[in-house]
Amino acid sequence: MKKDKTKKSKFIEIFALVVIIVSIFMITDIYNEEIKNTNAEPLSNKKIGWGIKRNDNHEQPDVGSANKNILEQYNGIALGNNEKKYIYLTFDEGYEAGYTRQILSTLKENNVKEIILALSSTIEGETTALFLAKLLAKRNIETSRIANGLPIGSNIDYADELTLLKSLEGRKKI
């Protein structure tokens, strides 16, 4: 029995020693990585107010010339197409705050044929999507939802089951 304890303790000692040696090599490797310096001098630190100037004429608001230049330089989008008929509605997910009639009226007045929902993957978002889909189906308005799933650059190994399920549901052929 004493021999078994000696074997166990020797094994534990050797295992601990191996763990310590491997840890030392890993730490040394981390500290020996080459540090790359970057130069931020060419970047502008000029303060630019980021907002829109609202108007009362039902036209797209002005984003300002500085912001417009930045958007054009980097192919950014701040406002939608003002030449085609699109309606952009924003509202909070969850509790209906009494605007449903106004929204439905606006959709009917503008003969809207399709709605694309961009909602969070939360209980509030799911409930809101279901509520709107049922409501709009009665009015023959096609309703779809942007796909949910894995963000670009993420590792599939860390995805939870619900995210994978949503990713599979939103799949498309390539």
N, C-alpha and C positions, 0 to 999 in steps of 0.2 A: 504494500500500500504506500509505503514511504517512497518507493521507486516511482510509482505513478505520479505522486505529487512533485517529485523532482523533475520528471519528464515534462509535466504541465508547466511548472515554473520556468524551466529552461525554454520551452516553446514560447511562453509569454514574453520572456526577456528578449529572445531573438526577434519575435514579431515586433515588439516595441522598438528595438534597435533599427529594424528595417524601416518602420514608419518614420522614425526620427531622421534617418539618412535620406529617405525619399523627400520628406518635408524640406530638409535643408537644400537639396538640389532644386526643388521647385521654387523656393524663396530666392535662391541665388539666381535662377534663370529669370525670374520676374524683375529683379533689380538690375540685371545685365542687359535688359532690352534697350534698344537704341531709342533715345528720346528725339523726337522730331520737332523742331521749332517752326512755328508758322509766323507769318508777318501779317498783321491786321491793319497796317498803315494805309494800304490802298482803299480800305473800306471806309465808307462815309459814316460819320456819327452825327450827321445833321438831323435835328429833331423835325419830324414831319407829323403834323396832326393827321390821324387816320380816322376819318369819319365822312359823313355825307351831308350835303346841304339840302335840307328838305325843301320841297316846293308844294304849292297848292294847285298846280295845273295838270296833275295826273301824268306827268312825264317823268322819265328817269331822273333821279337826283344827280347833282354834280359831285364827282369824287375829288375835284380839285386837280389842277394841272400837274403838280408834283407827283401826286399819287397815280394819275393817269400815265405819266411818263414811266414810272417804275413798273406799273402793270404791263405796259407795252414792251418794255425792255425784257421782262422775264416771262412773257406770254401768260400773264396772270388774268384772272377773271374776277371782277367785282360786281358787275351788273350783267343781267341777261341781255339777250338779243332784243333790241327795240324795234326791229323791222317785222318780226313775226309776232303773231298773237299768242303770248304766253301770260298766264296769271301765276304769280308767285305768292303763295300764302304762307305765313308763318304763324305758328301757334304753339302753345305749350302742350306737352303730352299729359295725359291723365285727366283730371277733373275738367268737365265741360263747363266753361265759364259763361255760357249764354250766347255764344257767337255762332252756334250751329246754323240757325235760321239765316243769318246774314251770309254765311259762307255758302250755303245751299242756294240762296237767292242769287248771289254773284255768279256761281257756276251756271245756273240756269240762264241768267241774262246774257251770258257770254257764250252760251251753247258749248260748254266744255265737254269734250268727249273722253278725256283720259286724265287720270290723276296718278302721279308717282309720289309715293310717300317715302320720306327719309326720316325715319324715327329710330330712337335708341332701342337696343335689345334689352329692354328692362320690362318689368311687369306693366308699367305705365305705357311704354311704347307699344308693346304687344296688344294691350287692351284698346288703346287708341286706334291702332291699325285695324283691328277686328271690328270695332264700332263703326269706323268710317267706311270700311269695305262693305259691310252689311247695308249701311245707310245709302251709299252711292250705287250699289247694285240695283236697288229699287228704282233708281233714276236712270238706269242704263248708262252709267259712266264707268268705263273700264278703270279698274284700280289695280295698281301693282306697287311693289315695294322694292327699294334698292336691296341688293344682296347683303346678307350679313355673313361674317365669317372671319377668316384669318387675315390680319393686317399684313401688308407688304413687308417683307424682311423679318417676319416672325418665324420662330422655329415650331414646326408642327408637334414636336415632342412635348411642348409645354401647353398645348391647347386642351381645354376642358371638353367634356363630352358634348355639351350643348353647343359650343362654338363649332365643333366638328359636324354636328348634326345640321346646324344652320348652313354651314359651308356646303354640305352635300345637297341640301334642298335648293340652294341658289346656284348650283353648278350649271355650266353651259358647255356646249360642244366647241372644240377647237379645231 
